[in-house]
Amino acid sequence: MGNILDPFLNSKKTYEYKYEGLVRVGRELPDLVESALKLRCTFKIIGESPQTFVLQISNVDFEDLNGIPGKSDFRPSQKLTKRLSAEFSQPIVFEFSKGQITDIRTAPGVSNTVVNIVRGILGFLQVTVKTTQSFYELLELGIHGICQSSYTVEEDSNAKELIVNQMVDITNCQQPAALYSGMALAPEDKLSKQRGESVVSTVKHTYTVKSTEDGGLITKAFTQERQYFSPFNVKGGNSQMLALRDIELLKVSDTVDKIVTGQVQSRGNLIYKTEKDLKPIPVVMVDLNDPAPKILDFIKRLAQANIYHVDSASSTDILGLIQLLRVATLENLEQLWKQVSGNDEHRRWFLDLVVGVTDERILKFLETRFKVGDITANEAGQALVVAFNHLSAEPVSVALAQEFLTIPFSKSQPLLWNTVVLAYGSLLHRYCVYTDPCPITVVQPLLDMAASSLNKNSEEDMVLALKALGNAAHPSSIKTLLKFLPGYSAGAEKLPTRVQGAAVQAFRLLAYRDPHSVQDIVLDLFVQKTLPAEIRMLACMVLLETKPSIALVSVITEVLLEETDLQVASFSYSLLRGIAKSRTPDNQNLSTACNIAMKILTRKLGHLSYRYSKSMHFDWFHDDFLFGTSTDVYMLQNERLIPSKLMLKGKIHFIGRILQFIELGVHADAIKDLFAGKITQLTGFATIMKILSDWQNLPKDRPLLTAYARLFGQEAFLMDVRGESIQSIIKSFSPSAGKESKVWEKILDVQKGTSWHWTKPHLVYEARFIQPTCLGLPVEISKYFSIVNGVTMKAKAEINPPPKEHLGELLSSDISLQTDGYAGVTKDHFVFHGINTDLFQCGVEIKSKMVIDLPWAFDLKINVKEQKYEMNFTPRKTVSEFISVNSNVFAVLRNIEEPSLSKSTPMMPETEDSKQGLPLARRILPTSRDEQTENSEVKFRQCAEAKIYGTAICIEAETKRSHYLHEYPLYYLLGHTRFSFKLEPAKGANPIEKIQIQVTAGRKHPPGVSEMMDLSRRVFKDTRDEITSCGEHNLSSSFPAYKDLDSTPEPVVTVKALGLSPPAKPLGYEGVAFYLPTAQRDDIEMIVSEVGEQANWKMCANANVDKSHSSAKAHLRWGAECQTYDVSMRVSSACQPESKPSIYTKIKWGTLPSVFTMIGQRIQEYVPGISYIMGFYQKYEKNPERQAAVTVVAPSPESFDMRVKIPERTFYKKAIPSPIELVGFEAVNLTMSA
C-alpha cells in the first residue's frame, strides 16, 4: 500500500450500497418517551466520467417513533416516503476526485432539505486514509464545515482492509456550517464557558477500506453523532440527540448503460447549506403553500377569539401565523394590508405580527406605509422598533433601513423620530457582530447627524445622535464621540453635562468590542478633576465595564485615595465594592482586583452615607445551572436626597452568554434644581406640590425630566418631559376647563356608554442554534417567548346634574358609573431540541404557559361635595383562575404530509413501561447503572375563606416528577408542573347578592357608627390611664386634657365593607378613623369592628404625638371587644440623655396569636445568618425573655452604630452609612411593650 490510500470510484463501475439513518431525541433513560426517525434506502453510484458520477436512490422507506423505546414500534409514513421518493428519483450528479466531493448538482425541483440528506449520504466518501501513520490530524472539509479531524488507522493484513476511525471536532470549525440566530445582543462569556457548557457535540466515523488496484474502496461506513443539550449545564442532566448512519456495500458491477441526467444545477459542495430565511419554526408545522388566504383566516380567527379576553388556548397560533407571514411575498403583504386596514382589530393583529418577517420584505412594506402615510405615528413606531429587532442583519436590509432616516414621515412626531434613529443604531450593532470589518458607510448617517447637531448646538439632537451611536458601537465612531468630550475637543467643556454624559455612555457597548481604546479614553476622563462629577462617575462606570486589569484598578485606587470630590469618591468606591462581592463568571478576575482595592480604600471611604452618589450591585450565579442574574442601581448626585440621575440595570447570565435584559433610567436635573435648598421645608404633600408648581420658572429649552429604556442592551426608548406637556395636562384636567378640553369629550362618551378594546400579540424573543448532523438533517436548539396582552373595558355613567360649562361642576354632582371589563396576558415559552425541517420535525419540547386573567364588574357612586363613595360588585358564582402556570416536557413528532398524525407526548408518561433501548442503538448504548426511578407526585391546595363575603381565595400546586439523580437541575423539568391562584365561592357560605364598600369622609356621622363612637370614648379613657413607666412623665404631662372625654369625637373617615343578602341583615366590617388635633398634641384613633348580631371582634388602634416634648405613642388592641391581644409602642426622651444622639427601641410580647408566634420563630431561625451577611458581630448573652431591644447611636452626621438584643443573642455593628445626614435630632427612648 502507498502512503495515502484515497477512496476511489471507477467510472466504469456501478457501486450499490444499502443505507440506514436513525435520529433519536430524548433522555436515553428507561421509561421516558422519545421521538425518533429512521430512513432506509439503497443507492447506486454510477460513473459518467473519471470525475463525474450519478447518484441513484431507490427503495426509500421513512419511519418514525413517538413512545418508549422497546414498547413502541416505528410507524411507516407512507405519504412522506412517497414525497421523498419522488425527489430522490430526480437526477443527482456529483464531482469526485482524490477522496474529495467538489460539487453536487441536482434537478431544479429538488428541495434544499433533500439536497442536505444527499450530502449526508455522500459524506462517507470524504475521508483521508494514510497507510504509513496510525495517528494523524487534518483540517478537512465535511458536512459540518471545515473542521479538525483526528484519525487512527488499524490494518487487517489478512483481509487486506483498513479500519479507519475519524473523530471530528465540530465545535471549533474554521468555516462552521452551524448557524446562530437571535443571539447577537447576548455576547459570549468565555469565563462562564470554563465552568460548563450547555451544548456538547461529538462525531465519530468508522470506515472499513478495502485495498484495490485502483485505490481504496469503502465497504462499510458507520457514524455515530451525539449532541447533549441542557438549558443549564450539561453535567447536570441533558437532552440527547443521537444520529446513526450505517452504510454497507452490497455489490460492485460493470456499468451497462449510461444515465441520462438532463438539466442539473450546482448546489455547492459537501458543506451543509442552511436556508437563508429559516422558514421552519420548530414548534409548529404549517402548510406553507398559498399563504395569503391562510394568513387572513388566521387573523380573523385570532381577532375573534380574543375580542373580549385573551384566549390562552389559541395564543400559540401566533407562531403559525408568523411562519406564514415569513413565506408571503411583498405583493401578498400589500394585498393583505388592503383587506385588513379598514378593520381596527384585524389591522392591529396584522401590524403586530407582520414585523416577524425577517428580511427586506418587511422594510419595503413599512417604507410604503411611511411614504403613503396610511398608518399613525404610534403604529409606525411600534412596528418599526420590533421589525428592526427581528430583522436579519444583511447588507441589503441595512441599506433599506437607512432610507427611513430620510422619509419625512419619520420626523412627524418626536417620539417616532427617536425610535427610528435608535432602532437603526441597534440594527447596525447586530450587523457588525457578524461583519468584520464593519464598513463605515453603514454608520455614516449617524456620524453626519452627530456632526450636524454639534454645529447647530441642538442639545436634543446631540443626545439622540450620541445614543444611536452608542447602540451601533461601531469602532469608527470613536473619533466622532471624542468631539463631545472635554479634553479631546476645543469647546466641548461648554456643552451641557447631559450631552457630555451621553457621549461617555456611548462607549459602553464599545467596551466589549475595543476595550483597550475605551479604557484609555474613559480613564483620562476619570482622572480630570476639573470635569463635572457626573462625567467622571460615568467614566468610572464605563471603565469597569471594560473589565480592567489589576494594574488599572490600582490606578483607580490611587486616584480615589487623593480624591477630594466626595460624590466621585463615594460612587467609585461603591462600584468597586459591588464588584468585589460579585459571584458571576464575567467578574471572576475583576472581583479579585476590587477586593484588594477595598482593603486600601475602606478606611478612607467606607463611612460615606447615602447622601453621596452610590452604586448598588446584587448578583448570584449557580454553576450547575450555568445561570445567574445581576442587578445594578446607580444613583448620581444625591446631596439633596434627589438623585440627578437614576439608573436600574438587570442582566441575565445563561448558557455562557450575558443578556442585558432591561435598563431604565431617569435624568432629573431640573426637578432636582426645584428642590435645591428646600429639603428642610418638606413638611407635607401640599408643600411638595407648592415647590413643584415653580417648574414654570425653569429655562424653557430644558426638559424637566428625561426617561429612557434599554432592551437587550440597546436603547429603544427616549422621551423628554417638557413644561409644555405638563401645562397641557394641567389645563385639560383643570376645574375651569370647558368644552374644548379632551376630558370633556371623554365624559360625554362615558355618559352615552363607551367601550374600548386593545390587544397586543408580540414575539418577544427568538433565538436559534442550527447545526448539521452526519445525516444531513439539521439539529436545532431554539427558544421562543411570545406574549398576548389584552384589555377590554365598558363603561356608562349617569351624572346628575350633568356639567354644562366647565369640569368643576362635577364636584357638585351625583355620579353613578357602571363598568365591566377584563385585563389579561398569556405568556408562552418554548425550548426545542431536535430535528427541524420543512418536511418533518422530531425532538423534545419544553412548553410553559402563564395566564393572568383579571375580570371586573362593579358600579360606583360618587358625591365629591358630600365626600361619599360607594362601590358594589357581585361575588363570582363560579371558579375563576386569576393566575395559572403550566409546564411540561414533551416528545414531539410532526410531518407536513400527515398533519393530523402529529404527536406531542409527555416525556414522563402516566404508566410504567419497559426499559429496553432501540434495536439499532443497543450495541452502542450501555445500560445505565442508575435505572431506578424515583417517581414523585406533590399536590397542594390552600384556601383562605371569607364566608361573610361568600368568597374564597385558593392556591393550588401540582407537580409530577421522575428523578434519576435528583441533584441534577434538568430532571426537575421532567414532568408536569401546574400552579393556579383562584377565586371561588366559599363552601358552606350563604349566597351573597353583592359586596358593598362605602367610604364617607368628613365630619358627618354616617349611619351605624354610634356604637363604635361609644367604644372610642372608652379607648381614649383607657389610654389616658396607661402611662406609668420611666420617662413616660413626658407623655402623661402632655396627654390631652380634653374638657369632656364623654363627648363624641368627630370621625374623619368611615369605611364599610359589607356582604348583602336581603332580607338577611348585612355582614362584614366597618371602620372609623378620628383625628383630634390640639396645640400640644395630635391624636389619631381607628376602630374596625365586625358587623353582625353575634359578632364581637374588634380592632382598636390609636396614636398620638406630643409636639412640645417630641414624644409619641401608638397602641393596638384586637380580639373580643379589643381585649384579647394588646401591643403598644411609646417614644419619648431618654431618662438620662446621652451625649450622642440616640434612639432606643424595646419590644416586649406576651400572648400572641399562634400565626404570629410561628412567623416569629421562623424569623428567629434566619436572624443569625442574615445578620452575618449584613456584617453584624454577634455574641451569646442571656437577655430578658419575651423582649427585644434595639439601640441606635449616631456618633457622626454620616453614620450610626446599632445594637440589637434578643433573648439569647446580641448583635452589633458600628459605622453604618446613613441614608440621610444625622444632624439636629435629640436622643429619644422608644419602648414597645405588650
NUMITOR-545147 format. One record per residue (C-alpha): x, y, z. Coordinates in steps of 0.25 Angstrom, whole numbers, plus 2048, in hexadecimal, padded with zeros to 3 digits. Last residue first. Layout:
REM residues N
XYZ ...
This chain:
REM residues 1234
7438B192C 74E8BA92C 7558C4922 75F8CE928 7668D9920 76F8E2928 7748EE921 7818F6920 77F903918 77F90590A 787911903 79090A8F9 7908FB8F4 7928FE8E5 7898F48DE 78B8E68D9 7958E38E4 7A18DA8E2 7A38D08ED 7AF8D48F6 7AE8C9900 7A78BB901 7A08B490C 7998A790E 7958A191C 79089391D 78788A926 77A893929 77C89D91E 7858A991F 7898B2913 7948BC913 7968C7908 7A08D1906 79D8DD8FD 7A38E48F1 7A48F18E9 7A18FC8F4 7AB8F58FE 7AA8ED90A 79B8EA907 7968DF911 78B8D590E 7878CB919 77E8C0916 7778B8921 7708AA920 7668A492A 76089792E 76B893937 77689D93C 78489B937 78D88F93A 798892930 79E88B924 7A689491B 7A589A90E 7AC8A3904 7A48A98F9 7A98AA8EA 79C8A88E3 79F89A8DF 7A18978EE 79489D8F2 78D8958E8 7928888ED 79088B8FB 7818918F8 77D8858F0 77887C8FB 772888902 76988B8F6 76387D8F6 76087E905 75A88C903 7518878F8 74C87B901 74988490C 74288E904 7398828FE 73787D90C 73088B910 73989291B 73989192A 744899930 74E8A2928 7588AC92A 75F8B5920 7698C0925 76F8CB91C 7798D5920 77D8E0917 78A8E8918 7908F6916 79E8F691D 7A08FC92B 7958F2931 7888F7937 7858F0944 7768EC944 7768EC935 76C8F592E 7608EF92A 75A8E4920 7508DA924 74B8CE91D 73F8C5921 73A8B791E 72E8B1924 7278A4921 71989E926 7128AB92B 70E8B391F 6FF8AF921 7038A191E 7108A2917 7198AE914 7228B891A 72C8C2914 7328CE91B 73C8D8916 7438E391E 74B8EF91A 7558F9920 75C90591B 75890C929 750918923 74A911917 74590591F 7418FB914 7368F2916 7328E4910 7268DB911 7218CE90D 7158C5911 7128B890A 7048B290D 6FE8A490D 6F08A4914 6E789E909 6DA89790E 6D18A1906 6DB8A48FB 6E58AF8F7 6F38AC8FB 6FA8B9900 7068C18FC 70A8CD905 7148D8901 7188E390A 7228EE907 7278F8911 72F90590F 73690C91A 73991A921 730924918 725919917 72290F90C 71890490D 7178FB901 70D8F0901 70C8E48F8 7008DA8F7 7008CC8F2 6F58C38ED 6F58B48EB 6EC8AA8E5 6DE8A58E6 6D18AB8E1 6C48A78E7 6BC89C8E0 6B18A08D6 6BA8A28CE 6C889D8CC 6D28A88CD 6E18A58D1 6E68B28D7 6F38BA8D7 6F18C78DE 6FB8D38DF 6F98DF8E7 7028EB8E6 7068F78EF 6FC8F38FA 6F88FE904 6FB8FB913 6EE8F991C 6EF900929 6F28F7935 7008FB936 6FB90A939 70691493B 71090C934 71D90D93B 725907930 7318FF936 73C90A938 741906946 73E8F7943 7478F7937 7538FE93D 7508F694A 7538EA942 7628EA945 7618DE94D 7548D794D 7468DB951 73D8DF945 7318D7944 7268E0949 7248E993D 7238DD934 7178D793C 70F8E493B 7128E592C 70E8D792A 7018D9931 6FD8E5929 7008DD91C 6F78D2920 6EC8DC921 6F08E0913 6EF8D290E 6E18D0914 6DD8DD90D 6E38D98FF 6D68D38F9 6D28DF8F0 6DD8E88EC 6E08F48F5 6E59008ED 6F39058F0 6FA9028E2 6FC8F58DA 6F28EA8D8 6F68DD8D1 6ED8D28CE 6F08C58C8 6E58BB8C4 6E68AC8C1 6DA8A78B9 6D089C8BA 6D78938C3 6D38848C4 6D587F8D2 6E28798D4 6E486A8D5 6F08698CB 6F58778C7 6F387A8B9 6FF87B8B0 70B8848AD 71787D8A8 72687D8A8 72C8718A0 73986989F 73B85D896 748856893 74984988B 75584188A 764841886 76784F88A 76D84C897 776842890 77D84D88A 783852897 78A84589A 78B8438A9 77F8398A7 78782F8A0 77C82789A 77082F89D 76382E896 75A83989A 74B83C89B 74884A8A1 73B8508A6 73885E8AC 72B8648B0 7298728B7 71B8768BB 7148838BE 7068808C4 6F98888C2 6EB8898C9 6EE8978CE 6EC8938DD 6F18868D9 6FF88C8D7 70787F8D4 71687E8D3 7198718CB 7258688CA 72785D8C0 7348558BD 7378498B5 7448428B4 7478368AC 75582F8AC 75B8248A4 76981F8A8 76D81789C 77880C89E 78080B891 78C811897 797808891 79280C883 793801879 79E80386F 79980A862 7A2805856 79C7F8852 78E7FC857 78D80784D 7887FF841 77E7F8849 779804851 77A802860 7737FA86A 76E7FF878 75F7FB878 75480487B 74D80A887 740812884 73D821884 74882487B 75582D87E 758833871 74A83886F 746834861 74583E856 741837849 73D83C83B 734832834 72A83C82F 736844828 73983881F 74183D813 74884881B 74D83F825 74D840834 753839840 75483F84E 75A83985C 754842866 759849873 74F85087B 74B85E881 73E864885 73D87288D 72F878891 72C885896 71E88B898 71687E897 707880899 6FE8758A0 6F087889E 6E58818A5 6EE88D8A5 6EB8978B0 6E38A38AB 6E98B18AC 6E48BE8B2 6ED8CA8B5 6E88D68BD 6EF8E48BF 6EA8F08C8 6F28FC8C9 6E69058CA 6EB90E8BF 6F29038B8 6E68FA8B6 6EA8ED8B0 6E28E08AD 6EA8D58A6 6E58C88A0 6ED8BB89E 6F18B1894 7008AC893 7088A188C 71789F88F 71C893887 72B890888 730884880 73E87E880 741873877 74E86B876 75186086C 75F85986C 76085285F 76784585B 76A84184C 76583D83F 761846834 75D843826 75C849817 761858819 76C853822 76E852831 776847838 777848847 777851853 76C85C855 76A865861 75D86C861 75787886A 74987D868 744889870 73588C871 730899876 72489F87C 71B8AB87F 70C8AA87E 7008B287F 6F48B7886 6EF8C5889 6E38CC88F 6E58DB894 6DC8E389C 6E08F289F 6D88FB8A8 6DC9098A4 6E39158AC 6F19128A8 6ED90F89A 6EB91D898 6FA920898 6FA91A88B 6F5926884 6E892B87D 6DD92287D 6E1916887 6D690C889 6CD90D895 6CC902898 6D78FA890 6D48EC88C 6E08E4887 6E28D887D 6EE8D087C 6F48C4874 7028C0875 70A8B586E 7198B386F 7228A9869 7318A5868 736899860 744895863 74E88C85C 75C886860 76387D857 770875859 77686C84F 78086184F 78185B841 78684E83B 78785082C 786843823 79184081A 793832821 7A0836827 79984182E 79884F82B 79885A836 78D864838 78D86E844 780876845 77C88284E 76E88884D 769892857 75E89B859 75489684E 7498A0851 73A8A0852 7348AD856 7258AE859 71C8BA85B 70E8BC85E 7068C8862 6F78CA865 6EE8D7867 6E18DA86C 6DA8E7869 6DE8ED876 6EC8E7874 6ED8EE867 6E98FB86C 6F48FA877 6FE8F786D 6FB903865 6FC90C872 70A905874 70E90A867 70C91886B 705922862 6F8920869 6FE927875 70A92687F 70892E88B 709922894 71692088E 718912888 71B91687A 72392287E 72C91A888 72F91087C 73391C872 73C92287D 74391587F 745913870 74A92286F 75392087B 75B915874 75C906876 76790186D 7668F3868 7708E8863 76C8DA861 7748CF85A 7828D0860 7888C385D 78E8B9868 7838AF866 7788BA868 77D8C786C 7738D2872 7748E1873 76E8EC87B 7718FB87A 76B904884 768913885 76D915877 776922875 77392B86A 768933872 77293687E 76C93488B 76293D891 75693588C 75A92A895 7569328A1 74A92A8A4 75391F8A8 7569268B5 7479288B8 74491A8B5 74F9168BF 74A91F8CA 73C91A8C8 74190B8CA 74790E8D7 7529148DF 75D9158D4 7639238D8 77091C8DC 7729178CE 7719268C9 77F9298C6 77E9248B7 77091D8B6 76E9248A8 77C9218A4 77A9128A6 76E91389D 776919892 78290F894 778903893 77E8F9889 7778EC88A 77C8DE886 7778D0884 77F8C487F 77A8B787B 77F8A9877 78D8AB876 79089D871 79D897874 7A088986E 7A687C872 799875873 79388087C 79788D883 78B896884 78D8A5886 7858B088C 7888BF88C 7828CA895 7868D8892 7848E589A 78A8F2896 78890089D 7868F88AA 77C8FE8B4 7818FE8C2 78890C8C0 7969068C1 7928FA8B8 79A8FD8AB 7998F08A4 7918E48A8 7958D78A0 78D8CA8A3 7938BD89E 78D8B089D 7938A2899 78D895896 792887895 79287A88D 79C87088A 792867891 79C85E898 7A686A899 79C8738A0 79D88289F 79988D8A8 79989C8A7 7968AA8AE 79D8B78AC 79A8C48B2 7A08D18AD 7A18DE8B5 7A18ED8B4 7A28F38C1 7968F58CA 7978E68CC 7A28E88D7 7B18E78D6 7B78DE8E0 7BF8D58D7 7C78E08D0 7D48E28D8 7D58D58E0 7CF8CD8D5 7D88D18CA 7E48C88CB 7DD8BB8CF 7D38BE8C5 7DD8C08BA 7E28B18BC 7D48AC8BB 7D28B48AE 7DE8AD8A8 7D789F8AC 7CA8A48A7 7D08A7899 7D5899897 7C7892899 7BF89E895 7B9897888 7B788A890 7AD890899 7B08908A8 7B189E8AB 7B68A38B9 7C18AB8B4 7B98B08A8 7AF8B78B2 7BB8BD8BA 7C28C38AD 7B58CA8A9 7B38CF8B7 7C18D58B7 7BE8DC8AA 7B18E28AF 7B68E68BC 7C38EC8B7 7BC8F48AB 7B28FA8B5 7BC8FC8BF 7C49058B6 7D29068BD 7D88FA8B7 7E78F68BB 7E48E88BF 7DA8E78B4 7E58E98A9 7EE8DF8AF 7E28D58AF 7DF8D88A1 7ED8D589D 7ED8C88A5 7E18C489D 7E98C7890 7F48BE895 7EB8B3899 7E68B288B 7D98B9886 7CC8B2883 7C78BC879 7BB8BE881 7C48C488C 7C88CF883 7B98D287F 7B58D488E 7C28DD890 7BE8E6884 7B08E7889 7B68EC897 7BF8F6890 7B48FB887 7AB8FD893 7B690489C 7B790F891 7C590F88B 7D0917892 7D590B89A 7DA90488D 7DD8F6892 7D08F088D 7D18F687F 7DF8F087C 7DA8E3881 7CE8E4878 7D78E686C 7E28DC86E 7D88D1873 7CF8D3866 7DB8D085D 7DF8C4865 7D18BE866 7CE8BE857 7C28B6854 7BC8B4862 7BF8C2867 7B98C785A 7AC8C3861 7AE8CD86C 7B58D8864 7A88DF861 7A78E1870 7B28EC86F 7AC8F3864 79E8F386B 7A58F9877 7AB90486F 79E907869 797907877 7A291087C 79F91B872 7AA91E869 7B492986D 7BF91F870 7BE91A862 7C392885D 7D0922858 7CF913856 7D690885E 7D890E86B 7C991086D 7C1905865 7B790785A 7C190784F 7C68FA855 7BA8F3850 7BD8F6842 7CB8EF842 7C58E384A 7BA8E183F 7C38D9836 7C38CD840 7B38CC83E 7AC8CB84B 79F8CB844 7978CE851 7A18D8856 7A08DF848 7918E084A 7938E6858 79C8F0852 7938F4847 7878F6851 78F8FE85B 795907850 78790984A 78190D858 78C91685B 78C91E84E 79992584D 79692783E 7A592283A 7A4917845 79791283F 79D912831 7A990A836 7A090083D 7978FE831 7A38FC828 7A88F1831 79B8EB831 7998EB822 7A88E6821 7A58D9829 7A28D081D 7AD8D6815 7B88D381F 7B88C581B 7B98BA826 7C68B3825 7C18A9829 7B28A6827 7AB89D830 7AA8A683D 7AB8B2833 79C8AF82E 7978AD83D 79D8BB841 7988C1834 78A8BD837 78A8C3844 78F8D183E 7838D0835 77A8CD840 77F8DA848 77D8E383B 76F8DE838 76A8DD847 76F8EC849 7688F083D 75B8E9841 75C8F084F 75E8FE849 7528FC83F 7518FF830 7608FD82F 75F8EE829 7548F4820 75F8FC819 7668EF814 7758F2815 7798E9821 76F8DE81C 7788DC810 7838D7818 77B8CB81B 77C8C780C 78B8C780C 78B8BF819 7828B5814 78A8B3807 7978B180F 7918A6818 78D8A8827 78189E827 7768A782C 76F8A3839 7748B0841 7718B9835 7638B3833 7608B5842 7658C4842 75E8C7835 7508C1839 74F8C9846 7548D6840 74B8D5834 73E8D183C 7408DD845 7448E6839 7378E2832 7368D9826 7318DD818 73C8E7816 73F8E3807 74E8E580A 74F8DF817 7458D3813 74E8D1807 75A8D080F 7538C7818 7518BD80D 75F8BE807 7658BC815 75C8B0817 7618AA80A 76F8AC80D 7718A0816 76C89C824 75D89B823 75889C832 7548AA830 7488A4829 7438A1837 73F8AE83D 73B8B4830 7328A982D 72B8A883B 7298B783B 7238B782D 71A8AC830 7148B283D 7138C0837 70C8BB82A 70F8C481E 71E8C081D 71B8B181C 7188AF80D 7218BA807 72C8B5811 72A8A780C 72D8AB7FD 7398B3801 73E8A7809 73B89D7FE 7438A67F4 74F8A67FD 74E8977FC 74A88E808 75388480D 75688B81A 74888F81C 74488081C 74E87D828 74988982F 73B88482F 740876834 74787D83F 73B886842 733879844 73A877851 730880858 724878853 720871860 72487D868 719885862 71C893868 70E89986B 7038A1864 7078A0855 712896857 70C88A84F 706894844 71489A842 71B88D842 710887838 71189382F 72089482F 72288582C 718885820 71F89181A 72C88A81C 72787D815 72188580A 72F88B807 73887E80A 7368777FC 73E86B801 74586C80E 73E860815 741863823 74985B82E 74B86283B 755861846 76186183D 75F86E835 762869826 76687581D 774877821 775883817 78287F811 780870811 78C86A817 79686380E 79E857813 7AD85680E 7AE84B803 7B08557F8 7A685E7F1 79885C7EB 79C85D7DC 79185C7D2 78C8507CA 78584F7BD 7848407B7 78B8357BF 78B82A7B4 79281E7BB 79C8167B3 7988077B1 7A07FB7B5 7A97FF7C1 7B17F47C6 7AD7EF7D3 7B17F17E2 7A87EB7ED 7A17ED7FA 7AA7F8801 7A57FC80F 7A1809814 79D80C822 79A81A827 79681C836 79182983C 78F82A84B 789837851 78A838860 78284086A 78B843876 78D841884 79684988E 7A3848886 79C84E87A 79C85B882 78E863881 784863875 78A856872 790850866 798843862 79B841854 79F83384F 7A482E841 7A782083E 7AC81D830 7AD80F829 7B480D81C 7B67FF815 7BC7FB808 7C4807805 7CC8047F9 7DB8097FA 7E380B7ED 7E38067DF 7E97F87E1 7E07F67ED 7E27F87FD 7D67F6805 7D280280E 7C97FF81A 7C580D820 7C181182E 7BD81F82F 7BC82683D 7B5834840 7B383A84D 7AB846852 7AA84E85F 79F859861 79C86086F 7AB860872 7B2861880 7BA86A889 7C486E87F 7B8872876 7B587D880 7C388387F 7C1883870 7B588C871 7AE88D864 7A7899860 79789A860 7938A4856 79789C84A 790890850 784890847 78988683C 79587D83D 799874832 7A1867831 7A8865823 7B586982A 7C086F822 7CD86E82B 7C6863833 7C7863842 7BC85C848 7BB85183D 7C784A842 7C783D838 7CC83083D 7CF826832 7D2817834 7D7810828 7D7800828 7E07FC81C 7DE7F0814 7E67E680C 7DE7DB813 7EA7D4819 7F27E181B 7E77E7824 7ED7F5826 7E97FF830 7E980E82E 7E6819838 7E2827833 7DF835839 7D783F831 7D784E832 7CC85582B 7C885C81E 7B985B81F 7AF851826 7AD84A819 7BC848816 7C884F813 7D584B819 7DF851823 7E8844826 7ED83D831 7F5830831 7F6822838 7FA814833 80381A828 80881381C 7FB810816 7F581E816 7E681E813 7DF82B810 7CF82A810 7C4831809 7BD825803 7B482380F 7AF83180D 7A782C801 79B828809 79B835812 79D83E806 7918377FF 78983A80C 78D84980A 7888487FC 77B842801 77984E80B 77D858800 7728537F7 77484C7EA 76C8547DF 7788597D7 77E84B7D4 78A8497DC 79984C7DC 7A384A7E7 7B184F7E6 7BF84D7EC 7BE83F7F3 7CC83C7F7 7D382E7F8 7DD8317ED 7D18357E3 7C28357E4 7B883E7DD 7AA83C7E0 79D8397D8 78F8377DD 7848357D3 7758347D9 7718277E0 77582D7ED 76A8387EC 75F82E7E9 7648247F3 76382F7FE 7558327FB 7518237FA 758821808 75182D80E 744827809 74781980E 74C81D81C 74F80F822 74E80E831 75A80A83A 755802845 752806854 7567FD860 7647FB85C 76780A85C 75C812864 75481A85A 75482284E 75A81B842 75C81E833 75E816826 76381A818 76681080E 76D813801 76F8077F8 77780F7EE 78281A7ED 78A81C7E1 7978247E2 79E8277D5 7AD8297D4 7B78337CE 7C68327D0 7CA8277C6 7BD8297BE 7AF8247C0 7B181A7CB 7A58157D2 7A48157E1 79880D7E6 78F80F7F2 7868077FB 77D80D805 77980E813 77581A81B 77281982A 76D824833 76C824842 76482B84D 76682785C 75D823868 763820875 76281287C 77181087C 77B81B879 78081F86B 77B82D86E 775831861 778832852 77B827849 77F82883B 78281C832 78881A824 78980D81D 78F80C80F 792800806 79C8017FB 79E7FE7ED 7AA8027E5 7AA8037D6 7B78027CE 7BD8097C2 7C08167C9 7C880E7D4 7C68157E1 7D28177EB 7D38197F9 7E181F7FB 7EC815800 7F781F804 80681A807 80580E7FD 800800800 
